[in-house]
Amino acid sequence: MNAGDRTTLERLAEKYVWWKTPAEALADPRRIIAQVMDIGDYDDVQALAERVGEGRLRQCLHDAEIGQFNARSWAYWHYRLGLAAPGEVPPLPSRRLP
């Protein structure tokens, strides 16, 4: 992670991963990215997308854990990143019972 990414993620962690210190949150940057993608305000989402790039945002969706995204954010990011056509958003991650 370069210094610019680190600075941006540290600032966002302070706001969106409030239950950890920014240093603790930086141990898992994907969690910070997912949290901003899910509940971030417009300016923070734009700053994140510009800083980390669409590839990293796509990877975050691909690796999403159960409960990391609400349905609205999940659909928005699939459309914004060109991962789904209208009406064809994949289901949210879910627990699979044996």
Secondary structure, 3 states (H helix, E strand, C coil): CCHHHHHHHHHHHHHHCCCCCHHHHCCCHHHHHHHHHHHCCHHHHHHHHHHHCHHHHHHHHHCCCCCCCCHHHHHHHHHHCCCCCCCCCCCCCCCCCC
